[in-house]
Amino acid sequence: MATRAAEGKADDLPRVKIETTKGTIVVELFENEAPNTVANFISLVDSHFYDGTPFHRVIPQFMAQGGDPTGTGTSGPGYTIDCECELPNARKHFLGSLSMAHAGKDTGGSQFFLTFRPTEHLDGRHTVFGRVIKGLDILPKITRTEGPQARPTQDKIISAEVIRKRDHAYEPKTTQKS
């Protein structure tokens, strides 16, 4: 709680507004704890990468995953970034956490998930790089179909926009996929 109080006073953490088919979600990004993951996310938001992409995987009472331009859960930006989940000041998963999805350590790219409840079993395995500060009530409204792998048909990110960031370039360190 001391960390959140300090962040509230600092009032300079980056923020992104995510307009979804269910409503608006605003996330605050943990640049101090996950600087490269935040740089990556802001870079992708600024390039409109997420606009029109679906929440391709939704598990009720757990999480909604998005960030794949193909909507299949198998694609990304063409590069990967390293995990920051093992750093000493890494954040934990709680209700409304914004976390990097990946297929294994150091394979994150553009896919992320928003948690609907605390998910301690993911701590140390996925990089938490933000939290929902507006629109927590929207999370459980994100739905899915009854198809395989919980793939929703309608709910998507209409647009994402950086509404506040610090005064420096956001250029992530990446590894090109081979």
TORRO-600494 format. One line per field, with one value per residue: residue in three letters; residue number from 0; x, y, z of N, C-alpha, C in turn. Coordinates in pm, 1 decimal. Atoms other than C-alpha are relative to their C-alpha. Last residue first. Layout:
BEGIN
r (ALA,...)
k (NUM,...)
n.u (X,...)
n.v (Y,...)
n.w (Z,...)
ca.u (X,...)
ca.v (Y,...)
ca.w (Z,...)
c.u (X,...)
c.v (Y,...)
c.w (Z,...)
***
This chain:
BEGIN
r (SER,LYS,GLN,THR,THR,LYS,PRO,GLU,TYR,ALA,HIS,ASP,ARG,LYS,ARG,ILE,VAL,GLU,ALA,SER,ILE,ILE,LYS,ASP,GLN,THR,PRO,ARG,ALA,GLN,PRO,GLY,GLU,THR,ARG,THR,ILE,LYS,PRO,LEU,ILE,ASP,LEU,GLY,LYS,ILE,VAL,ARG,GLY,PHE,VAL,THR,HIS,ARG,GLY,ASP,LEU,HIS,GLU,THR,PRO,ARG,PHE,THR,LEU,PHE,PHE,GLN,SER,GLY,GLY,THR,ASP,LYS,GLY,ALA,HIS,ALA,MET,SER,LEU,SER,GLY,LEU,PHE,HIS,LYS,ARG,ALA,ASN,PRO,LEU,GLU,CYS,GLU,CYS,ASP,ILE,THR,TYR,GLY,PRO,GLY,SER,THR,GLY,THR,GLY,THR,PRO,ASP,GLY,GLY,GLN,ALA,MET,PHE,GLN,PRO,ILE,VAL,ARG,HIS,PHE,PRO,THR,GLY,ASP,TYR,PHE,HIS,SER,ASP,VAL,LEU,SER,ILE,PHE,ASN,ALA,VAL,THR,ASN,PRO,ALA,GLU,ASN,GLU,PHE,LEU,GLU,VAL,VAL,ILE,THR,GLY,LYS,THR,THR,GLU,ILE,LYS,VAL,ARG,PRO,LEU,ASP,ASP,ALA,LYS,GLY,GLU,ALA,ALA,ARG,THR,ALA,MET)
k (177,176,175,174,173,172,171,170,169,168,167,166,165,164,163,162,161,160,159,158,157,156,155,154,153,152,151,150,149,148,147,146,145,144,143,142,141,140,139,138,137,136,135,134,133,132,131,130,129,128,127,126,125,124,123,122,121,120,119,118,117,116,115,114,113,112,111,110,109,108,107,106,105,104,103,102,101,100,99,98,97,96,95,94,93,92,91,90,89,88,87,86,85,84,83,82,81,80,79,78,77,76,75,74,73,72,71,70,69,68,67,66,65,64,63,62,61,60,59,58,57,56,55,54,53,52,51,50,49,48,47,46,45,44,43,42,41,40,39,38,37,36,35,34,33,32,31,30,29,28,27,26,25,24,23,22,21,20,19,18,17,16,15,14,13,12,11,10,9,8,7,6,5,4,3,2,1,0)
n.u (-70.9,32.7,76.0,-74.0,69.0,-107.2,-30.6,-54.9,38.4,38.7,-114.9,-64.5,-113.9,-127.7,-105.8,53.4,-80.4,-64.9,-81.7,-119.8,32.4,-54.5,-131.3,-64.3,36.1,28.0,118.9,-21.1,63.2,-101.9,-125.1,-86.2,-14.6,93.5,-56.8,56.6,-65.6,94.4,85.0,-69.1,6.7,132.5,-2.4,63.3,137.4,36.3,119.6,122.4,97.5,-54.6,107.6,-33.1,44.0,8.4,-130.7,-110.6,-70.3,-74.2,-134.6,-46.6,-141.1,-16.1,129.9,50.6,53.7,127.9,9.8,115.6,110.1,-6.0,107.1,66.1,-63.2,-83.0,-114.0,-0.9,-110.3,21.8,-46.1,-117.5,-31.9,-139.1,-27.5,115.4,116.5,129.0,80.0,134.0,108.9,115.8,33.5,-72.8,-88.9,76.1,-50.0,84.5,-32.1,-68.8,30.6,-117.0,-115.4,-59.9,-50.2,-74.2,-128.5,-83.6,-14.7,108.9,74.1,69.4,-41.1,-128.2,7.6,-127.6,25.8,-69.3,-145.6,-51.8,78.5,38.5,64.5,12.7,7.2,-40.6,95.6,-35.5,78.8,130.8,110.2,-8.6,137.3,5.4,-24.7,119.6,105.7,-39.4,23.4,144.5,56.0,-45.5,77.9,135.0,-2.5,-21.9,-6.3,-25.5,-113.4,-126.7,-106.0,-109.5,-121.3,-103.9,-123.0,-90.0,-135.0,-20.8,78.0,141.0,43.6,142.6,36.6,145.1,56.2,136.6,73.2,-7.0,-62.0,93.4,-89.2,-60.9,106.5,33.8,-109.4,9.9,112.6,-38.6,-89.5,81.3)
n.v (60.0,141.8,37.6,104.6,116.1,90.2,125.2,90.2,135.1,94.7,69.1,-72.7,-80.9,71.2,-65.7,-128.2,-44.5,-130.7,-21.6,-82.9,-90.5,-132.7,-36.0,-103.4,-139.3,-40.1,-82.4,-110.1,-121.8,-89.9,52.9,76.2,133.0,97.1,97.8,134.4,52.6,-9.8,119.0,128.5,45.1,57.9,135.8,101.2,-37.0,-104.5,-74.3,32.3,-105.7,-130.3,-95.6,-135.2,-100.0,67.7,55.7,-83.4,-57.3,107.2,15.1,124.5,28.0,30.3,-25.3,98.9,-74.9,37.8,-34.6,53.7,-95.8,-90.0,-98.5,10.3,-87.3,-111.4,47.8,145.2,54.7,140.6,45.8,86.6,7.6,-6.7,-112.0,-40.6,-25.2,1.5,121.4,-9.9,41.5,-85.2,-8.3,-110.4,52.8,52.9,-78.6,-12.0,79.8,-76.7,33.0,0.4,44.1,-108.7,-113.5,-101.9,53.8,28.2,144.7,51.5,100.9,-59.0,76.9,-43.3,-66.1,-16.4,-21.6,-102.7,14.7,-5.8,-68.9,103.6,-49.6,104.9,131.4,75.0,61.2,138.5,99.3,-45.5,69.9,145.4,48.7,39.5,-117.5,-85.0,66.2,-2.7,-136.8,-22.4,80.2,-62.7,-122.5,45.0,44.2,-105.6,75.6,141.4,14.9,-22.7,7.3,91.3,-70.6,70.9,-78.8,44.1,-55.2,-124.0,0.7,9.7,134.0,-4.4,108.7,19.4,32.1,53.0,-0.8,127.9,-14.2,-39.7,-31.9,-130.6,-99.2,-24.4,-77.7,-135.2,-67.8,-26.6,-115.9,-119.6)
n.w (113.9,13.8,118.9,70.0,56.2,43.5,-70.6,100.8,-43.0,105.1,59.0,109.4,-41.9,-6.0,-77.1,-47.8,-113.2,12.2,-119.7,14.0,110.0,-26.0,52.2,-80.8,21.2,136.6,15.3,93.9,-52.1,-54.9,-54.7,89.9,-60.0,54.3,91.9,11.2,119.7,111.7,5.4,16.1,139.7,22.4,-56.5,83.4,33.7,-96.1,39.0,-73.2,-20.3,38.4,-26.3,-43.5,97.6,130.1,33.7,-48.2,115.5,67.7,-55.5,63.6,-29.4,-142.9,-61.6,-94.9,-112.9,-59.5,-141.2,-71.0,-5.9,114.8,9.7,130.9,99.4,-45.2,-77.6,21.5,78.8,34.6,130.9,-1.7,142.0,47.3,88.7,79.1,-84.3,69.2,-16.5,-56.0,89.1,-25.5,-143.1,-62.1,-103.4,-113.8,-112.7,-119.0,-118.3,-104.1,-139.0,-87.3,78.4,77.0,-76.1,73.6,45.6,-116.2,-18.9,-81.3,76.8,114.1,118.0,52.8,129.3,69.6,142.4,77.6,2.2,-136.2,-103.0,-95.6,-120.9,-101.6,63.0,-118.6,-93.6,-33.3,72.5,47.3,-66.8,16.9,22.3,141.5,84.3,-6.8,77.0,140.9,47.6,6.0,107.7,124.9,16.9,34.5,139.1,98.8,126.0,-25.0,-91.7,68.9,-100.6,31.3,-38.9,-74.4,-8.2,-106.4,-9.1,-73.4,-124.1,36.3,39.6,32.5,90.7,5.4,131.4,1.4,126.3,70.4,131.1,105.4,112.1,-24.2,2.7,140.0,59.3,-55.6,64.7,138.5,-2.8,0.0)
ca.u (1372.3,1183.9,1366.7,1471.9,1349.7,1465.5,1169.1,1177.7,962.4,1133.2,1134.6,901.3,684.4,353.1,-13.1,-321.6,-173.8,-457.1,-610.5,-892.0,-1190.0,-1045.7,-1266.3,-1567.3,-1756.8,-1661.0,-1489.7,-1243.4,-1269.5,-1021.5,-1291.8,-1629.4,-1889.1,-1844.0,-1669.3,-1754.3,-1602.8,-1860.5,-1647.3,-1377.6,-1603.7,-1664.7,-1290.5,-1332.1,-1092.5,-760.2,-683.6,-331.0,2.4,314.5,267.7,529.7,427.5,585.0,706.1,347.0,109.3,-6.5,-96.7,-395.3,-600.2,-929.9,-1061.1,-711.1,-632.6,-417.9,-148.1,-33.6,206.5,544.4,627.3,862.9,1117.4,991.8,730.9,434.6,365.2,106.7,223.2,17.2,-234.8,-366.2,-730.7,-776.4,-429.4,-116.5,206.3,454.8,824.5,1055.1,1324.1,1313.5,1179.2,874.3,1066.9,1029.7,1238.5,1081.4,984.4,963.4,725.2,447.4,231.3,58.5,-62.8,-362.6,-593.7,-730.2,-498.5,-381.0,-305.2,-319.4,-591.4,-644.7,-934.6,-890.4,-1006.1,-1372.4,-1477.2,-1192.6,-1157.4,-922.7,-922.2,-1005.8,-1027.3,-805.1,-962.9,-694.5,-415.5,-130.8,-232.9,139.2,121.0,-36.7,247.5,516.7,332.8,318.8,686.9,803.9,589.7,744.7,1089.8,1034.6,874.7,909.0,943.8,722.5,429.1,155.7,-179.0,-471.6,-794.2,-1081.0,-1369.6,-1680.4,-1809.8,-1697.2,-1363.3,-1189.2,-853.4,-718.3,-347.8,-165.6,202.1,308.5,348.6,121.8,406.9,159.3,-54.1,256.7,376.9,39.4,45.0,393.7,292.7,0.0)
ca.v (-1575.5,-1335.5,-1010.0,-936.7,-611.8,-329.4,-94.6,265.6,503.1,839.8,1080.6,1331.4,1101.8,979.0,1070.3,1001.8,726.1,607.8,269.2,210.7,-15.8,-292.5,-593.3,-784.9,-959.1,-1318.4,-1433.9,-1726.4,-1944.3,-2206.5,-2381.6,-2213.3,-2108.1,-1746.8,-1491.7,-1184.7,-864.3,-747.4,-873.1,-615.8,-311.4,-255.5,-204.0,89.9,345.8,287.0,-47.5,-155.1,-168.9,-360.8,-699.7,-920.6,-1286.5,-1586.4,-1436.6,-1389.4,-1593.6,-1822.3,-1508.1,-1436.8,-1168.1,-1118.5,-1013.3,-986.2,-792.8,-970.3,-877.8,-975.6,-743.2,-912.6,-1149.6,-1441.6,-1384.1,-1675.7,-1886.7,-1847.5,-1494.1,-1263.8,-938.8,-817.4,-543.6,-599.1,-518.3,-742.3,-846.1,-987.8,-888.4,-621.5,-681.4,-484.9,-754.0,-825.6,-1168.8,-1048.2,-825.8,-1065.6,-999.8,-861.5,-1035.6,-937.2,-965.3,-754.2,-1043.6,-1359.3,-1690.9,-1591.6,-1622.6,-1269.2,-1185.4,-856.0,-1026.3,-776.6,-924.1,-1148.3,-1125.4,-1270.1,-1491.2,-1474.0,-1569.1,-1684.9,-1465.6,-1526.5,-1333.0,-994.4,-857.5,-609.2,-302.2,-58.5,-247.3,-152.2,215.4,313.5,509.2,204.9,-19.4,220.9,265.6,-111.6,-162.3,122.8,-19.8,-364.4,-206.0,-0.3,-270.2,-155.4,222.7,230.1,76.1,184.9,333.1,184.5,351.8,130.3,267.0,69.2,-270.2,-249.2,-132.3,207.3,165.5,484.7,464.5,620.9,688.7,744.9,1111.1,1160.6,1139.8,1160.2,874.8,671.5,711.9,594.6,295.2,197.0,234.3,0.0)
ca.w (-3614.4,-3391.8,-3337.0,-2980.0,-2830.9,-2605.9,-2593.1,-2716.4,-2513.9,-2561.8,-2269.8,-2104.0,-1895.6,-2020.6,-1999.4,-2209.3,-2425.7,-2647.5,-2717.5,-2963.4,-3027.8,-2815.9,-2862.4,-2744.8,-3021.1,-3087.6,-2771.9,-2777.4,-2465.3,-2589.4,-2792.3,-2836.9,-2579.2,-2679.7,-2463.8,-2265.8,-2131.6,-1876.4,-1586.0,-1673.5,-1722.2,-1348.7,-1302.8,-1541.6,-1399.9,-1222.1,-1386.6,-1303.9,-1480.0,-1572.6,-1409.3,-1574.4,-1589.3,-1412.2,-1082.2,-967.6,-1185.8,-901.5,-705.9,-926.8,-747.7,-931.7,-1275.1,-1419.8,-1737.0,-1994.1,-2240.2,-2587.3,-2767.0,-2740.4,-2457.9,-2527.4,-2247.4,-2036.2,-2207.3,-2443.7,-2324.9,-2172.3,-2013.1,-1718.0,-1643.1,-1290.6,-1220.1,-915.5,-799.5,-960.2,-785.3,-890.9,-949.0,-714.4,-688.1,-1063.3,-1152.8,-1344.4,-1585.4,-1875.3,-2185.3,-2500.3,-2822.3,-3187.3,-3480.5,-3321.8,-3207.7,-3319.6,-3178.9,-2968.0,-3267.8,-3286.6,-3576.3,-3422.3,-3089.7,-2803.0,-2587.4,-2286.7,-2042.0,-1692.4,-1404.0,-1295.0,-1647.9,-1875.6,-2181.3,-2472.4,-2799.3,-2650.5,-2999.0,-3186.1,-3346.7,-3231.7,-3054.9,-3289.3,-3298.4,-3328.3,-2999.9,-2830.2,-2951.3,-2829.5,-2499.1,-2448.7,-2534.5,-2312.9,-2029.9,-2074.1,-2080.4,-1766.0,-1548.8,-1185.5,-1229.5,-1539.4,-1356.0,-1597.0,-1496.0,-1683.1,-1791.5,-1908.9,-2113.9,-2204.3,-2321.1,-2685.9,-2554.0,-2533.5,-2363.2,-2207.5,-2125.5,-1833.8,-1766.4,-1405.6,-1314.4,-1013.8,-761.2,-472.4,-601.3,-676.2,-317.0,-185.8,-420.3,-300.6,64.1,0.0)
c.u (-93.1,73.7,-27.9,-85.7,98.6,-68.1,121.6,40.6,39.3,-34.6,-52.2,130.7,71.2,108.4,125.1,98.4,-53.7,79.2,79.4,72.4,121.8,-33.2,42.6,142.8,83.2,-20.2,-20.3,-128.7,22.8,-55.7,94.0,126.6,87.7,19.8,-112.7,71.6,-36.6,60.0,-103.2,-94.5,56.4,-17.7,-133.3,10.4,-55.1,-139.5,-29.0,-113.6,-118.6,-100.5,56.8,-126.4,28.1,-39.6,2.7,132.7,117.4,75.6,82.5,145.5,39.2,149.2,3.2,-131.2,-63.7,-31.5,-130.2,8.7,-117.0,-107.3,19.4,-116.9,-58.7,66.3,86.1,112.3,-12.4,118.5,-26.9,32.5,132.8,5.4,143.9,36.9,-116.4,-113.9,-131.3,-67.6,-133.5,-118.6,-125.1,-43.4,85.1,87.8,-66.3,68.3,-100.1,25.9,74.6,-44.4,129.7,119.3,65.1,45.2,90.0,138.1,77.2,8.6,-119.2,-78.9,-76.2,53.1,139.4,-23.3,133.9,-54.6,65.0,151.9,61.8,-73.9,-38.9,-57.3,-12.0,-16.7,64.9,-97.0,30.9,-68.7,-138.0,-123.6,-5.9,-137.5,-7.6,17.2,-129.0,-108.7,35.3,-30.9,-149.2,-58.6,40.3,-90.6,-137.8,-2.2,23.8,17.6,38.2,120.3,137.8,114.3,113.9,115.3,98.2,122.4,73.7,147.2,14.6,-90.4,-146.5,-39.4,-151.1,-28.4,-150.2,-45.6,-138.7,-81.1,10.9,66.9,-80.8,88.0,53.0,-107.4,-29.6,107.3,-14.4,-110.9,42.0,86.0)
c.v (-81.7,-55.5,-149.0,-41.7,-99.9,-128.9,-71.7,-129.6,-95.8,-135.4,-96.9,-66.6,56.9,97.5,-86.1,73.2,136.2,30.5,127.7,6.1,88.0,85.2,136.3,26.2,102.0,149.3,42.0,81.7,121.7,136.3,111.2,-49.3,-89.7,-131.6,-84.6,-85.5,-147.5,-52.5,2.7,-119.8,-141.3,-52.2,-70.4,-141.8,-110.8,55.5,103.0,86.4,-48.6,113.4,137.7,83.3,138.1,95.1,-73.4,-69.1,89.5,50.5,-105.5,-23.8,-136.4,-15.6,-24.8,45.3,-100.3,90.2,-56.0,28.7,-49.3,106.2,88.2,97.5,-14.5,72.6,119.7,-66.5,-150.8,-47.5,-149.1,-48.3,-73.1,-9.2,13.9,121.6,35.9,16.7,14.5,-136.3,5.4,-33.8,82.6,13.5,108.9,-52.3,-46.5,89.4,25.5,-93.4,95.4,-43.7,1.9,-40.4,101.0,112.7,105.0,-50.3,-36.6,-148.3,-55.3,-100.5,54.3,-78.5,29.7,61.9,30.4,10.6,114.4,-20.9,-16.4,71.1,-118.7,62.7,-115.0,-145.7,-43.3,-57.0,-144.5,-108.3,36.2,-71.5,-150.7,-54.5,-32.2,120.5,82.2,-61.7,12.7,139.1,29.1,-73.1,71.0,120.4,-46.9,-46.2,96.3,-82.5,-146.4,-20.9,12.2,12.5,-100.0,95.2,-78.1,91.0,-53.9,37.3,128.6,-3.2,3.6,-138.3,3.8,-105.6,-19.7,-20.4,-62.3,7.5,-132.0,21.5,48.6,42.4,140.8,107.2,32.4,90.4,143.3,75.1,37.9,126.4)
c.w (-85.2,-120.2,0.1,-118.6,-58.9,-43.2,-56.7,69.0,-111.7,62.4,-105.6,-42.7,-122.4,41.1,-6.6,91.0,42.2,127.0,-22.3,133.9,-28.6,-121.7,50.4,-45.3,76.2,-16.3,-144.5,-16.9,-89.5,39.6,45.2,67.4,-86.7,73.0,-57.2,-102.2,-9.2,-130.3,-112.5,-4.2,-13.9,-142.4,-22.9,52.8,-88.9,-28.6,108.5,-52.0,79.8,11.6,-30.9,16.6,57.7,-113.0,-132.5,-29.5,40.9,-123.2,-72.2,38.9,-58.2,27.8,150.6,63.4,94.6,118.1,55.1,150.0,83.9,12.2,-121.7,-13.1,-139.8,-117.7,35.1,78.6,-11.0,-83.1,-16.4,-140.9,-8.3,-152.1,-44.8,-84.1,-91.4,100.5,-76.6,3.9,73.0,-90.5,30.6,146.0,64.9,112.5,129.8,103.2,111.9,117.9,93.1,138.6,77.9,-86.2,-91.3,92.8,-65.4,-36.5,126.3,29.2,77.3,-83.5,-120.2,-117.3,-52.1,-136.5,-65.2,-141.4,-76.8,6.3,138.9,113.1,86.0,126.4,98.9,-41.1,130.9,103.5,33.8,-83.1,-53.4,54.6,-22.8,-39.4,-149.1,-92.1,0.5,-88.2,-147.6,-54.4,-17.6,-120.1,-129.0,-22.3,-45.9,-145.1,-116.4,-127.4,19.3,91.2,-64.8,100.2,-11.6,29.9,86.4,-4.9,121.9,6.9,80.4,123.0,-41.0,-51.1,-17.8,-106.4,14.9,-143.5,15.6,-128.8,-75.2,-135.6,-119.5,-117.1,19.2,-12.4,-146.0,-59.8,49.9,-72.0,-141.1,0.0)
***
